[in-house]
Amino acid sequence: MDRFVKFVKSQKILCVAVAMIVLGSFLAGLFNSSFFGVRVSQVSFETEHGTLTGLLYMPRGAGADDPRPVIVTTHGYLNSKEMQDLTAIEMSRRGYIVLAISMYDHGASRWDADIPVGTQFATFWIQAQINAVRYMFAQPFTAKDANGNGLIAVTGHSMGGFSSIVAMYFDELQYLETGVRMIAAGLPVGSDMSHAAFFVAPMDQLRAGFGSRPVGFIAGLYDEFFFNNPAAVAEAGGSAQRSYWPEVPAGMLFLGLDPEGPAGESNRQYLAESGELILNEVAVRASQPGRRIIYVPEEIHPWNHFSATSVAYMVDFFEWALPNSHNNVAAGSQIWQWKVFFNLVTLAGFFLLVVPVMALLLKLPGLKLAVTEESAPVPMGDAIYQKVIFWAFIVISALLPAYLIPTAMERRESNLNVLGYIFLGMGIAAVVAGIVCLVLGRNKEQFRPKRWGVGGIVFGVTSGLAWLLVFRHETFLTLGPILSAPTVNVIAYWALISAAIAALITFAFYYLSRKTLGATPKNYGVCVNPVAVVASLAVAIVGLAILYILLFITHAIFTVDARIWTFAVRVFTFEHFLATLRYLPFFFIFYLFNTIGLNANARGRKLSYLIVIWMNIGGLLIWLALQYGTLLSTGVARYPTMALNAVLIIGLLPVLAIAAVFARKLYDKTNNVYLAAFTNTILFTLISIANTAVFWNMV
């Protein structure tokens, strides 16, 4: 007992972190289950296209003896089933049975057939929702009307909304054969019919497929992707703009209004004709009237996931579109925010636990070899001009990668060509200058020409590699059977260009300035023996394994994960682990030079943690402020084409901020950069892979 008390006293942060994970998971699970009024369980089922997994929310008393209306909900492109907890919590506590699924090739769901490169967007979302509906329709606890029609509603966000739209269309085609509808209502969120029209059926036929069902849309006023007038998109050059869908022709047609007449109103029910359903140029079903509504919250696309307003609209819709006699919860009552808060507590505990776990492992035989001899911080000089140069570097190091976001993430060829010429020109000039300096300093005792010569060669070679990265942009880090996570490819390419720039700046400052002040590679934390590097890798692997084991245990017990908004630390599958291994080399290059640069410029200085956080995310914050500030003030975003990539950058903010803190903390534990670089690489690559689309069967 005394040993335990001593351990707790000596490891206060570790104990607090563990308590936060356990208590946060328990309380998040408590609200997730509406104080045990709803049983939440993991489900997995086979379909004609593969395997779907989900979370089934079963209200107390619901079952074969008391069948209930069902809501099938799903997520968007980047996420998994847990992203729909707002819908699941609020509707299940109102007596509905809710199934929140991970679409194919998200989470643990899998598409069976091969996926040729370029066809991946015609797989996971098109069939996911209708397959889940068929599964739920066959369950004895699903309520049906007197004619055997299912009392099932479909809803989903973004691509989950596409899936809901086409599910109603497919259900209508099946109804023509069987005389039974499985789906009674639909509420797509953050998605219109444009993409579904491109892949499945013309827009007028998707509307016809709604039939007499009540259908609504939650159409954010500042949604970066959808609800735009095509003419406005063409004029702005992109979709990231303000749009009021009830006055857009497609929205007006949905409401049954003449696009040439007065605009529609939000939050108002309309009775609209669906139009004839046509197959092979033959009308197979007459037009049917159905209730229609458009809700327009003043939100951007990802904010739908985090909005009491959108939840209130959802509750309103289902209360009249899919009535449930077991609903005795006031319309304005919402508790999902508490689940979100305790998810955040769990997430904070997870990250708070990283450094104490690593510190304990560094005391063990063998693993303590990761700790090397302490060295002084990199000297900066006390002259005024040296201080000015230092702070200029701090500002530039944050702004330059942010400035290159459109160039790198969208792989804009003209901009990349310019960047490539800059890298190539600098590289050639540096190599020539380096050779000249080496020749001039060959028979002289002065060290400076020789140092500049070596520096020129190193800088030139690095510039050449950076040029090659840009020159091969069409084939490097592109989607394929090996690198099969599209959004991770986008982030990795930007990260490598950022790493190249960081390396060039670091080498230039070292050989031109820092070395004159007495700096050596040891001051940068890179000059250590191979044993220390291997030991650092072992500590990172063992430490992260311990953290994830704890996460897997709490997930199994409480059926929740660690997350806030779009940022989540999820449990993963063995396939996620294998995919992570394929991406590790690319992200290691980034995090290695990131760790070197952060510590070289902040270690030994006041406010060092604020400095490294600024260096990692300051430019991104400014970029997002410009992007969304322009959207809110003018109605068109600063970069109208950057809808998805802007959402990716929002997710990068917590990653890079936390990585900056780990870079400093773990450096101080080991006196070198390697444990921090390995930890950040493994952890954040795994987080990225487990929380997005990975096309496992790509060929």
C-alpha positions, 0 to 999 in steps of 0.5 A, a space after each residue: 500500500 505504501 508503494 502504491 501511495 508513493 507511486 501515486 504521489 510521484 506520478 500525479 499527472 499519470 494518475 490524473 490522466 488515467 482517471 480522466 480516460 476512465 471517468 470520461 469514458 464512463 460518463 460519456 457512455 452514461 449520456 450516450 445510453 441516456 442514463 442506461 435508458 438505451 442499450 448501445 451495442 456493436 453490430 456487424 452484418 454481412 450484405 450483398 456488397 460486404 460487411 457493415 458495422 455499426 452502433 445499435 441504440 435500442 431503447 429500453 422496452 423495445 423489441 419484438 414484442 414492442 417494435 419501434 420506428 427505426 432511424 438509420 444514420 451514417 457519416 460523411 467522407 472522413 468519418 465513421 459511425 461515432 460521428 453520428 452520436 448527436 442523432 443517435 443519442 437524441 432520437 434513441 432517448 425519444 424512443 426510436 431505435 437507431 442504427 449508426 453505421 460506418 459506411 463501407 471502407 470506413 471504420 471496420 466496414 468492408 467492401 468486398 469487390 475490387 475497386 479500380 483506381 478512380 472508381 472508389 467514389 462509386 462504391 461505399 456511399 451508394 450501397 451502404 444505407 440501403 444495405 443497412 435498411 434491408 438489414 433493419 427491415 428484416 429485424 423483428 423489432 422494426 415497426 411496420 404499418 398495417 400494409 407491411 411498409 417499414 417505419 424506417 427513416 434514413 439520414 446522414 451527413 455529407 456523403 451519408 446524405 448522398 447515401 440516404 438520397 439514393 437509398 430512397 430511390 433504390 427503395 422506390 424501385 424495389 417497391 415497384 416490384 414488391 409493393 412494400 416500402 422499407 423507408 418511410 422518411 428521409 433527412 439528408 444533412 449537409 448534402 444535396 442531390 448533385 453528386 448522387 445525380 452524377 453517379 446514380 440517376 438524374 436529379 429529377 428521378 431522384 426527386 421522383 424516387 422520394 414518392 409520397 415520403 416526407 423528405 427534408 434537407 438540412 442545408 447550411 447557409 455557408 456549406 462549403 460543398 453543396 446547395 449552390 446555384 451552378 451559375 454562382 459556382 461557375 462565377 466564383 470558381 468553386 463551391 465554398 460560398 454562401 447559398 440559401 437553398 430555398 431560392 436556388 432552382 434545385 431547392 425550389 424544385 424540391 419544394 415543388 415551386 417554379 424556379 422562375 417564381 418567388 423563392 421558397 422559405 426555410 423551416 416551412 412544410 410544402 406539399 410537392 409533387 415528386 414527378 413521374 418515375 421513369 425507367 428505360 424511358 417508360 413512366 413506371 409510376 405516376 407522380 405522388 404528392 409528399 411533404 417537403 421541408 428545407 432547414 437552413 442553419 447559419 453553419 458551415 459544412 462540418 458544424 452540422 456535427 456540432 450544432 444544437 440548431 441542426 439537432 433541433 431541426 432533426 428532432 422537429 422533422 422526425 416528430 412529424 415525419 415519423 411519429 413515435 408514440 414512445 416519445 415523451 421528451 420535450 422538443 427543446 431538450 438536448 443532452 448530447 453536449 454532455 457526451 461531447 464534453 466527456 469525450 473531450 475529457 477522455 481525449 485530453 486524458 489520452 494525450 496527457 498520458 503520453 509523456 508520463 508513460 514514455 518517462 516511465 519507460 525511459 527508466 527501464 533497462 535497455 529502453 533508458 538507452 534512448 536518453 543521451 547526454 544533455 547539450 546546450 540549446 542552439 546559440 542564437 546570438 545577442 546582437 540586435 540583427 540576430 534577434 531580428 533574424 530569429 523572430 523573422 524566421 519564427 514568423 516565416 516558418 509558420 506562414 510559408 507552409 500555410 501559404 503553400 496549402 493551395 499549391 500542395 493540397 490541390 497540386 496546382 501545376 502552374 504553382 508547383 512548376 514555379 516552386 520546382 524552378 525555385 528549388 532547382 535554381 537554389 540547388 544549382 546555385 548552392 552546389 556551384 557556390 559550395 564547390 567554389 568555396 571548397 576549392 578556395 578553402 582547400 589550401 587555407 587554414 580558414 574554416 569558414 570557406 570549407 564550412 560554406 562549401 559543405 553547407 552549399 553541397 548539403 543545401 543543394 542536394 536537399 533542394 534537388 530532392 525537393 525539386 524531385 518531389 515537386 517535379 514528380 507530383 503527378 505520380 508521387 503519393 497518389 492513390 493506388 493499391 498501396 497508398 489507398 487513403 486519398 485524404 492522407 495522401 493529400 496531407 502527406 504531400 503537403 507535409 513533405 513539401 513543408 518538411 523540405 522547406 524546414 530542412 532548407 531553412 535549417 541547413 541555411 541557418 546552421 551553415 551560414 550563422 549558427 555554426 559560426 556561433 559554435 553550434 554543432 549537430 549535438 545542439 540540434 539533438 540529431 547526433 546520437 548513436 544508433 543504439 539510442 535511435 533504436 531504443 527511442 523507437 522501442 519506447 515509442 512503440 511500447 508506450 503507444 501500445 500501452 495507451 491504445 490498450 487502455 483505449 481499447 479496454 474503455 471502448 469495449 466497456 463503455 462503447 465510446 471513443 476519445 474525440 472532439 468534433 472532427 478530431 478523434 482517437 479511435 480504436 483500429 483494426 489490423 488493416 488500419 495498422 498495416 496501412 499505417 506502416 505504409 505511410 510512416 516513412 513519409 510522415 517520419 520525414 515531416 515529424 523529424 525535421 519538424 522536431 528538429 526545427 521546433 527545438 532548435 528555435 525554442 529550446 532554452 527560450 521563454 515561452 518555448 511552448 507558445 513558440 512551437 505551437 505558433 510555428 506549427 499552427 500559426 499560419 494555418 490559423 491565419 489561413 482558416 481565418 482568411 478562408 472563412 472570414 472572407 466567406 462570412 463577409 463576402 459570401 465567397 471563401 478566399 479559396 472557393 475550390 478548397 472545400 474538402 481541404 479546408 476541412 482537412 486543415 481544421 483537423 490538422 490544427 489539434 494534431 500539429 498543436 499537440 505534436 509541437 508540445 510532444 516535440 518539446 516535452 519528449 526532447 527534454 526527456 531524452 536530450 534528442 529528437 528521436 523519441 518525439 519524432 517516432 511518437 508523433 509519426 506513429 500516433 498521428 499517422 494511426 489517428 489519421 488512417 483510423 478516422 478516414 476512408 481507406 479503400 482496402 481492395 483497390 487495384 
